[in-house]
Amino acid sequence: MSIDIRNIKAVIFDLDGTLLDTEKLLFRYWRQAAADHGYDMSPEQALTLRSLTHRLVQPLFTEWFGKDCDYRVLRKRRMELMQAHIDKYGIEVKPGASELLEYLGKNGYMRAIATATDAERAEKLLKLAGLDGSFDRIICASMVEWGKPKPDIYIFAAEQLGLAPSECIAVEDSPNGVISAHGAGCFTVMVPDQTQPDEELMNYIDMKCDSLTGIIQILDH
């Protein structure tokens, strides 16, 4: 994508697996929730659910586990398991998150979140992680017609910041998020979490960083 990095005015972050080290919990507890209801969810299936819009999850569950499998029931159980873990152990922040957010604030960049997580949960997690108050906007999939991998959420996030998508860096850790950000026209940076991008996904990525601090280097150059 031909975007002049000098025109960047904002950085829009995914939440789970990008700013917060929670993707591993989603992976673990989706599989446990499925097992608790008698379904065998494979690692590959659990990874497929990363940042996926809820409107596409039920059809997948029907395909994987049959028409009697109710996504909402499994999701409720997954959320209970995950919340119990967080209540006991707290929230881990991804390396470099605080440093990057501080850098962006000091250098006049707007900061936003675009997440599949609902607003109440997102705000609660950010507060637990000590990152509340760091963002100009928190945009959730429930605010748009389609969540990730459709581009709606990034287009809407840019609009809420008063910017064009081409004036925004989107930071993602998973394929569904990367495809969403690229489709919106953002400068798309992947900081891989659970898996590295394959050859096909690299077509949707403008830059790949090993950690969030790599974005400071992008902006400095």
Buried (B, 14 or more C-beta within 10 A) or exposed (E): EEBEEEEBBBBBBBBBBBBBBBBEBBBBBBBBBBEBBEBEBEEEBBBBBBBBBBEBBBEBBBEBBEEEBBBEEBBEBBBEBBBEBBEEEEBBBBBBBBEBBEBBBEEEBBBBBBBBBEBEBBBBBBEBBEBBEBBBBBBBBEBBEBBBBBBBBBBBBBEBBEBBBBBBBBBBBBBBBBBBBBBBBBBBBBBBBBBEBEEEBEEBBBBBBEBBBBBBEBBEE
